[in-house]
Amino acid sequence: MTRRISIAAFTVSILALAAVSARATEMVHLDTEALVASSNDIVVGKVESVTPHWNASRTKIFTDVAVNVTESLKGTADRRITITQIGGEVDGVRYNVPGCATFVPGEEALFFVWKDTTGQRRVNGLGQGKFDIQRDARTGEATVQRSTEGLAVSDARSLSLKKQGEAPARIPLDDLKREIRRVLSGEAGR
């Protein structure tokens, strides 16, 4: 009888911990105004390198992303920044965080970045703060879209999410930059 109670108590404890863990990462939708307000830096740049590494105690994996800044819309005047994010792969061990952006050397993107208490730069709102840039080979027109699964958007102002099954249209980069500048000028909410 004692063994059954112990097994039942153990099972209840595991289920309780699983419920807490399942809610550990909640993503709050951020529109352009919220992303601009909560970002220290907003930059356009190219990813130079992606370097995963263990933390000092070898309990977590982080990835440092070196970005060559080609345009700064808010914050930094640095020509190169490093964005650090939790997750990555080192020594055959992979650590994924759902909703985080992914990075590929050579890709161009617009980044909304905040600084943590240690001064490290992080993508704002997990994958919400990274917009991959594509340039039309014929016209040169630049468009943006989020590549993080489930975070594709439909417009530059509200950044409302595309409905499931709806093909994500690309947004002109100039439209998103114009909206960022509008918010920065204090015209948001007018």
BALOBA-1460 file (C-alpha; in Angstrom, 3 decimals):
// residues 190
<rec num="1" residu="m" x="0.000" y="0.000" z="0.000"/>
<rec num="2" residu="t" x="2.808" y="2.408" z="0.875"/>
<rec num="3" residu="r" x="4.466" y="1.725" z="-2.478"/>
<rec num="4" residu="r" x="1.230" y="2.603" z="-4.357"/>
<rec num="5" residu="i" x="0.908" y="5.862" z="-2.421"/>
<rec num="6" residu="s" x="4.552" y="6.711" z="-3.134"/>
<rec num="7" residu="i" x="4.109" y="6.004" z="-6.849"/>
<rec num="8" residu="a" x="0.905" y="8.071" z="-6.912"/>
<rec num="9" residu="a" x="2.578" y="10.945" z="-5.054"/>
<rec num="10" residu="f" x="5.560" y="10.772" z="-7.407"/>
<rec num="11" residu="t" x="3.255" y="10.817" z="-10.467"/>
<rec num="12" residu="v" x="1.296" y="13.812" z="-9.132"/>
<rec num="13" residu="s" x="4.573" y="15.652" z="-8.423"/>
<rec num="14" residu="i" x="5.861" y="15.020" z="-11.955"/>
<rec num="15" residu="l" x="2.585" y="16.179" z="-13.497"/>
<rec num="16" residu="a" x="2.626" y="19.335" z="-11.369"/>
<rec num="17" residu="l" x="6.200" y="20.115" z="-12.414"/>
<rec num="18" residu="a" x="5.329" y="19.479" z="-16.072"/>
<rec num="19" residu="a" x="2.422" y="21.924" z="-15.843"/>
<rec num="20" residu="v" x="4.691" y="24.619" z="-14.382"/>
<rec num="21" residu="s" x="7.376" y="23.967" z="-17.028"/>
<rec num="22" residu="a" x="4.851" y="24.096" z="-19.862"/>
<rec num="23" residu="r" x="3.956" y="27.639" z="-18.848"/>
<rec num="24" residu="a" x="7.530" y="28.798" z="-18.268"/>
<rec num="25" residu="t" x="7.819" y="30.484" z="-21.665"/>
<rec num="26" residu="e" x="4.851" y="32.652" z="-22.532"/>
<rec num="27" residu="m" x="5.087" y="35.012" z="-25.459"/>
<rec num="28" residu="v" x="3.174" y="38.275" z="-25.365"/>
<rec num="29" residu="h" x="2.353" y="39.750" z="-28.790"/>
<rec num="30" residu="l" x="4.335" y="42.928" z="-29.463"/>
<rec num="31" residu="d" x="3.206" y="45.359" z="-32.159"/>
<rec num="32" residu="t" x="5.639" y="47.813" z="-33.746"/>
<rec num="33" residu="e" x="5.009" y="50.451" z="-31.083"/>
<rec num="34" residu="a" x="5.747" y="47.992" z="-28.255"/>
<rec num="35" residu="l" x="8.851" y="46.598" z="-29.996"/>
<rec num="36" residu="v" x="10.221" y="50.108" z="-30.606"/>
<rec num="37" residu="a" x="9.521" y="51.265" z="-27.049"/>
<rec num="38" residu="s" x="11.119" y="48.221" z="-25.422"/>
<rec num="39" residu="s" x="14.195" y="48.036" z="-27.682"/>
<rec num="40" residu="n" x="17.505" y="49.712" z="-26.900"/>
<rec num="41" residu="d" x="18.708" y="49.239" z="-30.485"/>
<rec num="42" residu="i" x="16.949" y="48.764" z="-33.815"/>
<rec num="43" residu="v" x="19.355" y="47.908" z="-36.604"/>
<rec num="44" residu="v" x="19.584" y="46.493" z="-40.096"/>
<rec num="45" residu="g" x="22.586" y="44.267" z="-40.626"/>
<rec num="46" residu="k" x="24.178" y="41.093" z="-41.922"/>
<rec num="47" residu="v" x="24.954" y="38.111" z="-39.730"/>
<rec num="48" residu="e" x="28.734" y="37.563" z="-39.810"/>
<rec num="49" residu="s" x="28.990" y="34.557" z="-37.533"/>
<rec num="50" residu="v" x="26.973" y="32.299" z="-35.262"/>
<rec num="51" residu="t" x="28.957" y="30.893" z="-32.318"/>
<rec num="52" residu="p" x="27.295" y="28.556" z="-29.796"/>
<rec num="53" residu="h" x="29.032" y="27.981" z="-26.433"/>
<rec num="54" residu="w" x="28.483" y="26.616" z="-22.954"/>
<rec num="55" residu="n" x="28.034" y="29.002" z="-20.042"/>
<rec num="56" residu="a" x="30.811" y="28.976" z="-17.418"/>
<rec num="57" residu="s" x="29.192" y="26.189" z="-15.378"/>
<rec num="58" residu="r" x="28.371" y="24.107" z="-18.494"/>
<rec num="59" residu="t" x="24.683" y="24.021" z="-17.576"/>
<rec num="60" residu="k" x="23.269" y="26.066" z="-20.487"/>
<rec num="61" residu="i" x="24.092" y="26.682" z="-24.116"/>
<rec num="62" residu="f" x="24.091" y="30.208" z="-25.531"/>
<rec num="63" residu="t" x="24.715" y="31.425" z="-29.071"/>
<rec num="64" residu="d" x="26.575" y="34.640" z="-29.890"/>
<rec num="65" residu="v" x="25.525" y="36.205" z="-33.190"/>
<rec num="66" residu="a" x="27.926" y="38.790" z="-34.645"/>
<rec num="67" residu="v" x="26.062" y="41.329" z="-36.788"/>
<rec num="68" residu="n" x="27.645" y="43.860" z="-39.158"/>
<rec num="69" residu="v" x="25.340" y="46.887" z="-38.778"/>
<rec num="70" residu="t" x="24.545" y="48.645" z="-42.047"/>
<rec num="71" residu="e" x="21.864" y="50.990" z="-40.671"/>
<rec num="72" residu="s" x="20.852" y="52.049" z="-37.174"/>
<rec num="73" residu="l" x="17.283" y="53.252" z="-36.647"/>
<rec num="74" residu="k" x="17.548" y="53.553" z="-32.849"/>
<rec num="75" residu="g" x="20.370" y="53.317" z="-30.366"/>
<rec num="76" residu="t" x="23.810" y="52.045" z="-31.251"/>
<rec num="77" residu="a" x="26.271" y="53.748" z="-33.540"/>
<rec num="78" residu="d" x="28.442" y="50.616" z="-33.408"/>
<rec num="79" residu="r" x="29.236" y="49.080" z="-36.787"/>
<rec num="80" residu="r" x="29.304" y="45.601" z="-35.265"/>
<rec num="81" residu="i" x="27.201" y="44.186" z="-32.436"/>
<rec num="82" residu="t" x="26.911" y="40.799" z="-30.785"/>
<rec num="83" residu="i" x="23.482" y="39.438" z="-29.944"/>
<rec num="84" residu="t" x="23.396" y="36.598" z="-27.418"/>
<rec num="85" residu="q" x="20.516" y="34.184" z="-27.154"/>
<rec num="86" residu="i" x="19.855" y="31.073" z="-25.138"/>
<rec num="87" residu="g" x="20.009" y="27.843" z="-27.106"/>
<rec num="88" residu="g" x="22.226" y="26.289" z="-29.742"/>
<rec num="89" residu="e" x="24.322" y="23.191" z="-30.278"/>
<rec num="90" residu="v" x="27.711" y="22.377" z="-28.729"/>
<rec num="91" residu="d" x="29.540" y="19.053" z="-28.459"/>
<rec num="92" residu="g" x="26.579" y="17.204" z="-29.998"/>
<rec num="93" residu="v" x="24.167" y="18.624" z="-27.398"/>
<rec num="94" residu="r" x="21.308" y="20.711" z="-28.788"/>
<rec num="95" residu="y" x="19.246" y="23.091" z="-26.648"/>
<rec num="96" residu="n" x="16.173" y="24.641" z="-28.321"/>
<rec num="97" residu="v" x="13.900" y="27.335" z="-26.950"/>
<rec num="98" residu="p" x="10.530" y="27.483" z="-28.752"/>
<rec num="99" residu="g" x="9.845" y="30.874" z="-30.312"/>
<rec num="100" residu="c" x="13.491" y="31.968" z="-30.526"/>
<rec num="101" residu="a" x="14.890" y="33.320" z="-33.765"/>
<rec num="102" residu="t" x="17.382" y="31.311" z="-35.792"/>
<rec num="103" residu="f" x="20.459" y="32.773" z="-37.489"/>
<rec num="104" residu="v" x="22.465" y="31.922" z="-40.589"/>
<rec num="105" residu="p" x="25.807" y="33.526" z="-41.475"/>
<rec num="106" residu="g" x="25.387" y="35.875" z="-44.430"/>
<rec num="107" residu="e" x="21.690" y="36.558" z="-43.914"/>
<rec num="108" residu="e" x="20.417" y="40.129" z="-43.728"/>
<rec num="109" residu="a" x="17.791" y="41.126" z="-41.172"/>
<rec num="110" residu="l" x="16.209" y="43.963" z="-39.232"/>
<rec num="111" residu="f" x="16.701" y="43.416" z="-35.483"/>
<rec num="112" residu="f" x="14.855" y="44.851" z="-32.480"/>
<rec num="113" residu="v" x="17.346" y="44.430" z="-29.615"/>
<rec num="114" residu="w" x="17.191" y="44.969" z="-25.848"/>
<rec num="115" residu="k" x="20.018" y="44.855" z="-23.305"/>
<rec num="116" residu="d" x="19.808" y="42.684" z="-20.205"/>
<rec num="117" residu="t" x="21.162" y="43.695" z="-16.782"/>
<rec num="118" residu="t" x="24.676" y="42.564" z="-17.774"/>
<rec num="119" residu="g" x="24.624" y="44.688" z="-20.950"/>
<rec num="120" residu="q" x="24.286" y="41.717" z="-23.303"/>
<rec num="121" residu="r" x="22.139" y="42.336" z="-26.341"/>
<rec num="122" residu="r" x="19.144" y="40.030" z="-26.899"/>
<rec num="123" residu="v" x="16.552" y="39.806" z="-29.673"/>
<rec num="124" residu="n" x="13.434" y="41.483" z="-28.307"/>
<rec num="125" residu="g" x="10.353" y="39.323" z="-27.831"/>
<rec num="126" residu="l" x="12.188" y="36.106" z="-28.746"/>
<rec num="127" residu="g" x="11.615" y="35.617" z="-32.496"/>
<rec num="128" residu="q" x="9.321" y="38.661" z="-32.708"/>
<rec num="129" residu="g" x="12.318" y="40.982" z="-32.902"/>
<rec num="130" residu="k" x="13.977" y="39.530" z="-36.019"/>
<rec num="131" residu="f" x="12.743" y="40.242" z="-39.540"/>
<rec num="132" residu="d" x="14.591" y="38.434" z="-42.335"/>
<rec num="133" residu="i" x="15.255" y="40.610" z="-45.375"/>
<rec num="134" residu="q" x="14.958" y="39.362" z="-48.945"/>
<rec num="135" residu="r" x="15.903" y="41.447" z="-51.956"/>
<rec num="136" residu="d" x="14.242" y="40.974" z="-55.341"/>
<rec num="137" residu="a" x="16.985" y="40.010" z="-57.799"/>
<rec num="138" residu="r" x="15.367" y="42.022" z="-60.598"/>
<rec num="139" residu="t" x="14.147" y="45.191" z="-58.838"/>
<rec num="140" residu="g" x="16.321" y="45.222" z="-55.721"/>
<rec num="141" residu="e" x="13.218" y="45.860" z="-53.588"/>
<rec num="142" residu="a" x="13.726" y="44.670" z="-50.011"/>
<rec num="143" residu="t" x="10.946" y="42.898" z="-48.145"/>
<rec num="144" residu="v" x="10.778" y="41.485" z="-44.629"/>
<rec num="145" residu="q" x="9.072" y="38.654" z="-42.805"/>
<rec num="146" residu="r" x="9.664" y="36.686" z="-39.640"/>
<rec num="147" residu="s" x="10.923" y="33.173" z="-40.242"/>
<rec num="148" residu="t" x="10.236" y="31.892" z="-36.730"/>
<rec num="149" residu="e" x="7.429" y="29.360" z="-36.953"/>
<rec num="150" residu="g" x="4.032" y="30.816" z="-36.078"/>
<rec num="151" residu="l" x="5.241" y="34.444" z="-36.021"/>
<rec num="152" residu="a" x="4.688" y="35.536" z="-39.654"/>
<rec num="153" residu="v" x="2.959" y="38.928" z="-39.763"/>
<rec num="154" residu="s" x="0.511" y="40.670" z="-42.053"/>
<rec num="155" residu="d" x="1.266" y="44.397" z="-41.701"/>
<rec num="156" residu="a" x="3.941" y="46.816" z="-40.519"/>
<rec num="157" residu="r" x="1.931" y="48.608" z="-37.816"/>
<rec num="158" residu="s" x="0.096" y="46.031" z="-35.712"/>
<rec num="159" residu="l" x="2.347" y="43.135" z="-36.712"/>
<rec num="160" residu="s" x="-0.764" y="40.986" z="-36.427"/>
<rec num="161" residu="l" x="0.000" y="37.331" z="-36.925"/>
<rec num="162" residu="k" x="-1.021" y="35.484" z="-40.068"/>
<rec num="163" residu="k" x="-3.762" y="32.968" z="-39.564"/>
<rec num="164" residu="q" x="-2.820" y="29.301" z="-39.760"/>
<rec num="165" residu="g" x="-2.837" y="28.130" z="-43.376"/>
<rec num="166" residu="e" x="-2.648" y="31.706" z="-44.714"/>
<rec num="167" residu="a" x="0.418" y="32.279" z="-46.902"/>
<rec num="168" residu="p" x="2.700" y="34.903" z="-45.321"/>
<rec num="169" residu="a" x="3.038" y="37.869" z="-47.650"/>
<rec num="170" residu="r" x="6.235" y="39.824" z="-47.436"/>
<rec num="171" residu="i" x="6.145" y="43.394" z="-46.134"/>
<rec num="172" residu="p" x="8.225" y="46.085" z="-47.853"/>
<rec num="173" residu="l" x="11.234" y="46.903" z="-45.650"/>
<rec num="174" residu="d" x="10.624" y="50.603" z="-46.285"/>
<rec num="175" residu="d" x="7.088" y="50.278" z="-44.818"/>
<rec num="176" residu="l" x="8.424" y="48.754" z="-41.591"/>
<rec num="177" residu="k" x="11.214" y="51.358" z="-41.339"/>
<rec num="178" residu="r" x="8.682" y="54.148" z="-41.964"/>
<rec num="179" residu="e" x="6.477" y="52.764" z="-39.148"/>
<rec num="180" residu="i" x="9.481" y="52.546" z="-36.792"/>
<rec num="181" residu="r" x="10.383" y="56.182" z="-37.557"/>
<rec num="182" residu="r" x="6.745" y="57.235" z="-37.019"/>
<rec num="183" residu="v" x="6.753" y="55.619" z="-33.574"/>
<rec num="184" residu="l" x="10.150" y="57.123" z="-32.725"/>
<rec num="185" residu="s" x="8.948" y="60.608" z="-33.690"/>
<rec num="186" residu="g" x="6.196" y="60.353" z="-31.093"/>
<rec num="187" residu="e" x="3.353" y="60.095" z="-33.571"/>
<rec num="188" residu="a" x="2.256" y="56.683" z="-32.289"/>
<rec num="189" residu="g" x="-1.130" y="56.751" z="-30.616"/>
<rec num="190" residu="r" x="-2.152" y="59.936" z="-32.433"/>
